[in-house]
Structures are given as structure tokens and as C-alpha cells.
């Protein structure tokens, strides 16, 4: 868990440094309801990811118009 948390923090920081969008999924925090293991989502996890990603996609699409 600690290694994944460090990876996620580095990814978020790198995206910020580069000025690129990043959807931070760390609030899912490895919950057994959302993950089969340390990195593969359950069906409920996939739904939760979609809820996190949707606003970012909508924003990006709005910027394209």
C-alpha cells in the first residue's frame, strides 16, 4: 500500500509540474469494495472510477468546443 501511495503522489505531482490534467483516484484508497488486488478494479470500483473521471472528460470536451 505504501508503495502505491508514493507512486500516486508522484504521479499527481508530476502532472501538476507538467500542467497536464490528472484524475486523482487516491480516495478509493485500496478499498476491498473497489479492488480485487492492489491495482485491479471490481465492478463497483470501475463505477467509482467513472464518477471520478467523468467531470474531467466533460471539462476537456467543453474546452474542445
mmCIF file as gemmi writes it, N, C-alpha and C atoms, coordinates in Angstrom:
data_model
loop_
_atom_site.group_PDB
_atom_site.id
_atom_site.type_symbol
_atom_site.label_atom_id
_atom_site.label_alt_id
_atom_site.label_comp_id
_atom_site.label_asym_id
_atom_site.label_entity_id
_atom_site.label_seq_id
_atom_site.pdbx_PDB_ins_code
_atom_site.Cartn_x
_atom_site.Cartn_y
_atom_site.Cartn_z
_atom_site.occupancy
_atom_site.B_iso_or_equiv
_atom_site.pdbx_formal_charge
_atom_site.auth_seq_id
_atom_site.auth_asym_id
_atom_site.pdbx_PDB_model_num
ATOM 1 N N . UNK Axp A 1 ? 0.815 -1.196 0 1 0 ? 1 A 1
ATOM 2 C CA . UNK Axp A 1 ? 0 0 0 1 0 ? 1 A 1
ATOM 3 C C . UNK Axp A 1 ? 0.858 1.259 0 1 0 ? 1 A 1
ATOM 4 N N . UNK Axp A 2 ? 1.926 1.246 0.802 1 0 ? 2 A 1
ATOM 5 C CA . UNK Axp A 2 ? 2.779 2.426 0.893 1 0 ? 2 A 1
ATOM 6 C C . UNK Axp A 2 ? 3.414 2.753 -0.464 1 0 ? 2 A 1
ATOM 7 N N . UNK Axp A 3 ? 3.858 1.734 -1.18 1 0 ? 3 A 1
ATOM 8 C CA . UNK Axp A 3 ? 4.477 1.961 -2.49 1 0 ? 3 A 1
ATOM 9 C C . UNK Axp A 3 ? 3.468 2.548 -3.47 1 0 ? 3 A 1
ATOM 10 N N . UNK Axp A 4 ? 2.25 2.053 -3.456 1 0 ? 4 A 1
ATOM 11 C CA . UNK Axp A 4 ? 1.215 2.576 -4.357 1 0 ? 4 A 1
ATOM 12 C C . UNK Axp A 4 ? 0.88 4.016 -3.991 1 0 ? 4 A 1
ATOM 13 N N . UNK Axp A 5 ? 0.799 4.311 -2.704 1 0 ? 5 A 1
ATOM 14 C CA . UNK Axp A 5 ? 0.534 5.684 -2.272 1 0 ? 5 A 1
ATOM 15 C C . UNK Axp A 5 ? 1.649 6.632 -2.732 1 0 ? 5 A 1
ATOM 16 N N . UNK Axp A 6 ? 2.908 6.185 -2.645 1 0 ? 6 A 1
ATOM 17 C CA . UNK Axp A 6 ? 4.031 7.005 -3.1 1 0 ? 6 A 1
ATOM 18 C C . UNK Axp A 6 ? 3.976 7.208 -4.616 1 0 ? 6 A 1
ATOM 19 N N . UNK Axp A 7 ? 3.643 6.141 -5.34 1 0 ? 7 A 1
ATOM 20 C CA . UNK Axp A 7 ? 3.515 6.242 -6.794 1 0 ? 7 A 1
ATOM 21 C C . UNK Axp A 7 ? 2.431 7.255 -7.153 1 0 ? 7 A 1
ATOM 22 N N . UNK Axp A 8 ? 1.272 7.144 -6.519 1 0 ? 8 A 1
ATOM 23 C CA . UNK Axp A 8 ? 0.162 8.055 -6.81 1 0 ? 8 A 1
ATOM 24 C C . UNK Axp A 8 ? 0.534 9.507 -6.513 1 0 ? 8 A 1
ATOM 25 N N . UNK Axp A 9 ? 1.201 9.738 -5.393 1 0 ? 9 A 1
ATOM 26 C CA . UNK Axp A 9 ? 1.606 11.1 -5.035 1 0 ? 9 A 1
ATOM 27 C C . UNK Axp A 9 ? 2.593 11.655 -6.066 1 0 ? 9 A 1
ATOM 28 N N . UNK Axp A 10 ? 3.509 10.819 -6.52 1 0 ? 10 A 1
ATOM 29 C CA . UNK Axp A 10 ? 4.473 11.249 -7.535 1 0 ? 10 A 1
ATOM 30 C C . UNK Axp A 10 ? 3.774 11.554 -8.848 1 0 ? 10 A 1
ATOM 31 N N . UNK Axp A 11 ? 2.814 10.727 -9.212 1 0 ? 11 A 1
ATOM 32 C CA . UNK Axp A 11 ? 2.066 10.955 -10.453 1 0 ? 11 A 1
ATOM 33 C C . UNK Axp A 11 ? 1.297 12.269 -10.404 1 0 ? 11 A 1
ATOM 34 N N . UNK Axp A 12 ? 0.61 12.528 -9.314 1 0 ? 12 A 1
ATOM 35 C CA . UNK Axp A 12 ? -0.148 13.779 -9.173 1 0 ? 12 A 1
ATOM 36 C C . UNK Axp A 12 ? 0.796 14.983 -9.224 1 0 ? 12 A 1
ATOM 37 N N . UNK Axp A 13 ? 1.933 14.896 -8.543 1 0 ? 13 A 1
ATOM 38 C CA . UNK Axp A 13 ? 2.9 15.994 -8.543 1 0 ? 13 A 1
ATOM 39 C C . UNK Axp A 13 ? 3.489 16.213 -9.934 1 0 ? 13 A 1
ATOM 40 N N . UNK Axp A 14 ? 3.796 15.14 -10.629 1 0 ? 14 A 1
ATOM 41 C CA . UNK Axp A 14 ? 4.355 15.255 -11.977 1 0 ? 14 A 1
ATOM 42 C C . UNK Axp A 14 ? 3.356 15.894 -12.929 1 0 ? 14 A 1
ATOM 43 N N . UNK Axp A 15 ? 2.103 15.477 -12.845 1 0 ? 15 A 1
ATOM 44 C CA . UNK Axp A 15 ? 1.074 16.097 -13.687 1 0 ? 15 A 1
ATOM 45 C C . UNK Axp A 15 ? 0.969 17.593 -13.401 1 0 ? 15 A 1
ATOM 46 N N . UNK Axp A 16 ? 1.014 17.96 -12.132 1 0 ? 16 A 1
ATOM 47 C CA . UNK Axp A 16 ? 0.95 19.376 -11.767 1 0 ? 16 A 1
ATOM 48 C C . UNK Axp A 16 ? 2.155 20.129 -12.321 1 0 ? 16 A 1
ATOM 49 N N . UNK Axp A 17 ? 3.336 19.545 -12.195 1 0 ? 17 A 1
ATOM 50 C CA . UNK Axp A 17 ? 4.553 20.183 -12.714 1 0 ? 17 A 1
ATOM 51 C C . UNK Axp A 17 ? 4.484 20.383 -14.225 1 0 ? 17 A 1
ATOM 52 N N . UNK Axp A 18 ? 3.888 19.422 -14.918 1 0 ? 18 A 1
ATOM 53 C CA . UNK Axp A 18 ? 3.799 19.489 -16.378 1 0 ? 18 A 1
ATOM 54 C C . UNK Axp A 18 ? 2.572 20.252 -16.865 1 0 ? 18 A 1
ATOM 55 N N . UNK Axp A 19 ? 1.669 20.571 -15.951 1 0 ? 19 A 1
ATOM 56 C CA . UNK Axp A 19 ? 0.457 21.296 -16.318 1 0 ? 19 A 1
ATOM 57 C C . UNK Axp A 19 ? -0.525 20.457 -17.112 1 0 ? 19 A 1
ATOM 58 N N . UNK Axp A 20 ? -0.542 19.17 -16.842 1 0 ? 20 A 1
ATOM 59 C CA . UNK Axp A 20 ? -1.469 18.284 -17.542 1 0 ? 20 A 1
ATOM 60 C C . UNK Axp A 20 ? -2.549 17.796 -16.577 1 0 ? 20 A 1
ATOM 61 N N . UNK Axp A 21 ? -3.736 17.519 -17.105 1 0 ? 21 A 1
ATOM 62 C CA . UNK Axp A 21 ? -4.811 17.046 -16.242 1 0 ? 21 A 1
ATOM 63 C C . UNK Axp A 21 ? -4.463 15.717 -15.575 1 0 ? 21 A 1
ATOM 64 N N . UNK Axp A 22 ? -4.976 15.536 -14.395 1 0 ? 22 A 1
ATOM 65 C CA . UNK Axp A 22 ? -4.765 14.293 -13.656 1 0 ? 22 A 1
ATOM 66 C C . UNK Axp A 22 ? -6.017 14.012 -12.839 1 0 ? 22 A 1
ATOM 67 N N . UNK Axp A 23 ? -6.523 12.821 -12.946 1 0 ? 23 A 1
ATOM 68 C CA . UNK Axp A 23 ? -7.658 12.415 -12.124 1 0 ? 23 A 1
ATOM 69 C C . UNK Axp A 23 ? -7.099 11.59 -10.974 1 0 ? 23 A 1
ATOM 70 N N . UNK Axp A 24 ? -7.161 12.152 -9.785 1 0 ? 24 A 1
ATOM 71 C CA . UNK Axp A 24 ? -6.608 11.504 -8.602 1 0 ? 24 A 1
ATOM 72 C C . UNK Axp A 24 ? -7.621 10.501 -8.046 1 0 ? 24 A 1
ATOM 73 N N . UNK Axp A 25 ? -7.28 9.229 -8.116 1 0 ? 25 A 1
ATOM 74 C CA . UNK Axp A 25 ? -8.169 8.179 -7.628 1 0 ? 25 A 1
ATOM 75 C C . UNK Axp A 25 ? -7.799 7.718 -6.222 1 0 ? 25 A 1
ATOM 76 N N . UNK Axp A 26 ? -6.887 8.431 -5.581 1 0 ? 26 A 1
ATOM 77 C CA . UNK Axp A 26 ? -6.441 8.007 -4.257 1 0 ? 26 A 1
ATOM 78 C C . UNK Axp A 26 ? -7.558 7.922 -3.212 1 0 ? 26 A 1
ATOM 79 N N . UNK Axp A 27 ? -8.665 8.678 -3.354 1 0 ? 27 A 1
ATOM 80 C CA . UNK Axp A 27 ? -9.74 8.494 -2.368 1 0 ? 27 A 1
ATOM 81 C C . UNK Axp A 27 ? -10.318 7.071 -2.343 1 0 ? 27 A 1
ATOM 82 N N . UNK Axp A 28 ? -10.114 6.314 -3.416 1 0 ? 28 A 1
ATOM 83 C CA . UNK Axp A 28 ? -10.567 4.913 -3.403 1 0 ? 28 A 1
ATOM 84 C C . UNK Axp A 28 ? -9.696 4.083 -2.464 1 0 ? 28 A 1
ATOM 85 N N . UNK Axp A 29 ? -8.481 4.51 -2.243 1 0 ? 29 A 1
ATOM 86 C CA . UNK Axp A 29 ? -7.531 4.033 -1.238 1 0 ? 29 A 1
ATOM 87 C C . UNK Axp A 29 ? -7.486 2.513 -1.031 1 0 ? 29 A 1
ATOM 88 N N . UNK Axp A 30 ? -7.512 1.767 -2.112 1 0 ? 30 A 1
ATOM 89 C CA . UNK Axp A 30 ? -7.331 0.326 -2 1 0 ? 30 A 1
ATOM 90 C C . UNK Axp A 30 ? -8.456 -0.413 -1.305 1 0 ? 30 A 1
ATOM 91 N N . UNK Axp A 31 ? -9.616 0.208 -1.202 1 0 ? 31 A 1
ATOM 92 C CA . UNK Axp A 31 ? -10.753 -0.424 -0.539 1 0 ? 31 A 1
ATOM 93 C C . UNK Axp A 31 ? -11.099 -1.755 -1.197 1 0 ? 31 A 1
ATOM 94 N N . UNK Axp A 32 ? -11.329 -2.773 -0.401 1 0 ? 32 A 1
ATOM 95 C CA . UNK Axp A 32 ? -11.68 -4.091 -0.93 1 0 ? 32 A 1
ATOM 96 C C . UNK Axp A 32 ? -12.966 -4.053 -1.751 1 0 ? 32 A 1
ATOM 97 N N . UNK Axp A 33 ? -13.803 -3.066 -1.523 1 0 ? 33 A 1
ATOM 98 C CA . UNK Axp A 33 ? -15.032 -2.935 -2.311 1 0 ? 33 A 1
ATOM 99 C C . UNK Axp A 33 ? -14.716 -2.506 -3.74 1 0 ? 33 A 1
ATOM 100 N N . UNK Axp A 34 ? -13.551 -1.885 -3.943 1 0 ? 34 A 1
ATOM 101 C CA . UNK Axp A 34 ? -13.202 -1.333 -5.252 1 0 ? 34 A 1
ATOM 102 C C . UNK Axp A 34 ? -12.079 -2.076 -5.971 1 0 ? 34 A 1
ATOM 103 N N . UNK Axp A 35 ? -11.326 -2.907 -5.257 1 0 ? 35 A 1
ATOM 104 C CA . UNK Axp A 35 ? -10.159 -3.576 -5.853 1 0 ? 35 A 1
ATOM 105 C C . UNK Axp A 35 ? -10.171 -5.072 -5.576 1 0 ? 35 A 1
ATOM 106 N N . UNK Axp A 36 ? -9.813 -5.856 -6.619 1 0 ? 36 A 1
ATOM 107 C CA . UNK Axp A 36 ? -9.584 -7.288 -6.428 1 0 ? 36 A 1
ATOM 108 C C . UNK Axp A 36 ? -8.262 -7.515 -5.719 1 0 ? 36 A 1
ATOM 109 N N . UNK Axp A 37 ? -7.302 -6.672 -6.056 1 0 ? 37 A 1
ATOM 110 C CA . UNK Axp A 37 ? -5.952 -6.737 -5.503 1 0 ? 37 A 1
ATOM 111 C C . UNK Axp A 37 ? -5.468 -5.295 -5.392 1 0 ? 37 A 1
ATOM 112 N N . UNK Axp A 38 ? -4.187 -5.064 -5.475 1 0 ? 38 A 1
ATOM 113 C CA . UNK Axp A 38 ? -3.674 -3.704 -5.303 1 0 ? 38 A 1
ATOM 114 C C . UNK Axp A 38 ? -3.915 -2.783 -6.488 1 0 ? 38 A 1
ATOM 115 N N . UNK Axp A 39 ? -4.314 -3.321 -7.646 1 0 ? 39 A 1
ATOM 116 C CA . UNK Axp A 39 ? -4.44 -2.429 -8.798 1 0 ? 39 A 1
ATOM 117 C C . UNK Axp A 39 ? -5.58 -2.764 -9.761 1 0 ? 39 A 1
ATOM 118 N N . UNK Axp A 40 ? -6.311 -3.829 -9.574 1 0 ? 40 A 1
ATOM 119 C CA . UNK Axp A 40 ? -7.395 -4.192 -10.499 1 0 ? 40 A 1
ATOM 120 C C . UNK Axp A 40 ? -8.751 -3.926 -9.851 1 0 ? 40 A 1
ATOM 121 N N . UNK Axp A 41 ? -9.601 -3.199 -10.602 1 0 ? 41 A 1
ATOM 122 C CA . UNK Axp A 41 ? -10.885 -2.768 -10.064 1 0 ? 41 A 1
ATOM 123 C C . UNK Axp A 41 ? -11.939 -3.873 -10.1 1 0 ? 41 A 1
ATOM 124 N N . UNK Axp A 42 ? -12.784 -3.869 -9.084 1 0 ? 42 A 1
ATOM 125 C CA . UNK Axp A 42 ? -14.009 -4.666 -9.114 1 0 ? 42 A 1
ATOM 126 C C . UNK Axp A 42 ? -15.015 -3.901 -9.973 1 0 ? 42 A 1
ATOM 127 N N . UNK Axp A 43 ? -16.172 -4.469 -10.175 1 0 ? 43 A 1
ATOM 128 C CA . UNK Axp A 43 ? -17.217 -3.761 -10.924 1 0 ? 43 A 1
ATOM 129 C C . UNK Axp A 43 ? -17.589 -2.459 -10.21 1 0 ? 43 A 1
ATOM 130 N N . UNK Axp A 44 ? -17.708 -2.521 -8.89 1 0 ? 44 A 1
ATOM 131 C CA . UNK Axp A 44 ? -18.011 -1.306 -8.121 1 0 ? 44 A 1
ATOM 132 C C . UNK Axp A 44 ? -16.875 -0.295 -8.239 1 0 ? 44 A 1
ATOM 133 N N . UNK Axp A 45 ? -15.655 -0.787 -8.292 1 0 ? 45 A 1
ATOM 134 C CA . UNK Axp A 45 ? -14.506 0.094 -8.452 1 0 ? 45 A 1
ATOM 135 C C . UNK Axp A 45 ? -14.517 0.796 -9.799 1 0 ? 45 A 1
ATOM 136 N N . UNK Axp A 46 ? -14.876 0.058 -10.842 1 0 ? 46 A 1
ATOM 137 C CA . UNK Axp A 46 ? -14.957 0.656 -12.178 1 0 ? 46 A 1
ATOM 138 C C . UNK Axp A 46 ? -16.018 1.751 -12.214 1 0 ? 46 A 1
ATOM 139 N N . UNK Axp A 47 ? -17.123 1.529 -11.544 1 0 ? 47 A 1
ATOM 140 C CA . UNK Axp A 47 ? -18.17 2.564 -11.473 1 0 ? 47 A 1
ATOM 141 C C . UNK Axp A 47 ? -17.658 3.796 -10.731 1 0 ? 47 A 1
ATOM 142 N N . UNK Axp A 48 ? -16.95 3.569 -9.637 1 0 ? 48 A 1
ATOM 143 C CA . UNK Axp A 48 ? -16.408 4.686 -8.862 1 0 ? 48 A 1
ATOM 144 C C . UNK Axp A 48 ? -15.394 5.474 -9.694 1 0 ? 48 A 1
ATOM 145 N N . UNK Axp A 49 ? -14.549 4.776 -10.441 1 0 ? 49 A 1
ATOM 146 C CA . UNK Axp A 49 ? -13.58 5.441 -11.306 1 0 ? 49 A 1
ATOM 147 C C . UNK Axp A 49 ? -14.305 6.3 -12.333 1 0 ? 49 A 1
ATOM 148 N N . UNK Axp A 50 ? -15.362 5.768 -12.91 1 0 ? 50 A 1
ATOM 149 C CA . UNK Axp A 50 ? -16.131 6.525 -13.901 1 0 ? 50 A 1
ATOM 150 C C . UNK Axp A 50 ? -16.655 7.828 -13.3 1 0 ? 50 A 1
ATOM 151 N N . UNK Axp A 51 ? -17.077 7.796 -12.057 1 0 ? 51 A 1
ATOM 152 C CA . UNK Axp A 51 ? -17.587 9.003 -11.4 1 0 ? 51 A 1
ATOM 153 C C . UNK Axp A 51 ? -16.471 10.028 -11.178 1 0 ? 51 A 1
ATOM 154 N N . UNK Axp A 52 ? -15.258 9.565 -10.94 1 0 ? 52 A 1
ATOM 155 C CA . UNK Axp A 52 ? -14.123 10.478 -10.793 1 0 ? 52 A 1
ATOM 156 C C . UNK Axp A 52 ? -13.692 11.037 -12.147 1 0 ? 52 A 1
ATOM 157 N N . UNK Axp A 53 ? -13.724 10.199 -13.172 1 0 ? 53 A 1
ATOM 158 C CA . UNK Axp A 53 ? -13.206 10.582 -14.489 1 0 ? 53 A 1
ATOM 159 C C . UNK Axp A 53 ? -14.191 11.453 -15.265 1 0 ? 53 A 1
ATOM 160 N N . UNK Axp A 54 ? -15.476 11.215 -15.076 1 0 ? 54 A 1
ATOM 161 C CA . UNK Axp A 54 ? -16.494 11.928 -15.856 1 0 ? 54 A 1
ATOM 162 C C . UNK Axp A 54 ? -16.336 13.442 -15.85 1 0 ? 54 A 1
ATOM 163 N N . UNK Axp A 55 ? -16.177 14.102 -14.703 1 0 ? 55 A 1
ATOM 164 C CA . UNK Axp A 55 ? -16.04 15.564 -14.733 1 0 ? 55 A 1
ATOM 165 C C . UNK Axp A 55 ? -14.814 16.034 -15.527 1 0 ? 55 A 1
ATOM 166 N N . UNK Axp A 56 ? -13.725 15.295 -15.45 1 0 ? 56 A 1
ATOM 167 C CA . UNK Axp A 56 ? -12.526 15.674 -16.194 1 0 ? 56 A 1
ATOM 168 C C . UNK Axp A 56 ? -12.761 15.536 -17.706 1 0 ? 56 A 1
ATOM 169 N N . UNK Axp A 57 ? -13.451 14.486 -18.111 1 0 ? 57 A 1
ATOM 170 C CA . UNK Axp A 57 ? -13.751 14.293 -19.528 1 0 ? 57 A 1
ATOM 171 C C . UNK Axp A 57 ? -14.711 15.379 -20.004 1 0 ? 57 A 1
ATOM 172 N N . UNK Axp A 58 ? -15.741 15.659 -19.207 1 0 ? 58 A 1
ATOM 173 C CA . UNK Axp A 58 ? -16.691 16.703 -19.584 1 0 ? 58 A 1
ATOM 174 C C . UNK Axp A 58 ? -15.981 18.056 -19.728 1 0 ? 58 A 1
ATOM 175 N N . UNK Axp A 59 ? -15.067 18.357 -18.814 1 0 ? 59 A 1
ATOM 176 C CA . UNK Axp A 59 ? -14.321 19.613 -18.891 1 0 ? 59 A 1
ATOM 177 C C . UNK Axp A 59 ? -13.463 19.646 -20.152 1 0 ? 59 A 1
ATOM 178 N N . UNK Axp A 60 ? -12.765 18.56 -20.431 1 0 ? 60 A 1
ATOM 179 C CA . UNK Axp A 60 ? -11.912 18.506 -21.62 1 0 ? 60 A 1
ATOM 180 C C . UNK Axp A 60 ? -12.738 18.649 -22.901 1 0 ? 60 A 1
ATOM 181 N N . UNK Axp A 61 ? -13.883 18.028 -22.938 1 0 ? 61 A 1
ATOM 182 C CA . UNK Axp A 61 ? -14.744 18.138 -24.125 1 0 ? 61 A 1
ATOM 183 C C . UNK Axp A 61 ? -15.28 19.55 -24.268 1 0 ? 61 A 1
ATOM 184 N N . UNK Axp A 62 ? -15.58 20.189 -23.155 1 0 ? 62 A 1
ATOM 185 C CA . UNK Axp A 62 ? -16.055 21.57 -23.19 1 0 ? 62 A 1
ATOM 186 C C . UNK Axp A 62 ? -15.007 22.518 -23.726 1 0 ? 62 A 1
ATOM 187 N N . UNK Axp A 63 ? -13.752 22.216 -23.449 1 0 ? 63 A 1
ATOM 188 C CA . UNK Axp A 63 ? -12.655 23.055 -23.942 1 0 ? 63 A 1
ATOM 189 C C . UNK Axp A 63 ? -12.432 22.873 -25.432 1 0 ? 63 A 1
ATOM 190 N N . UNK Axp A 64 ? -12.861 21.756 -25.985 1 0 ? 64 A 1
ATOM 191 C CA . UNK Axp A 64 ? -12.694 21.47 -27.406 1 0 ? 64 A 1
ATOM 192 C C . UNK Axp A 64 ? -13.711 22.243 -28.233 1 0 ? 64 A 1
ATOM 193 N N . UNK Axp A 65 ? -14.904 22.421 -27.694 1 0 ? 65 A 1
ATOM 194 C CA . UNK Axp A 65 ? -15.988 23.058 -28.462 1 0 ? 65 A 1
ATOM 195 C C . UNK Axp A 65 ? -15.659 24.453 -28.861 1 0 ? 65 A 1
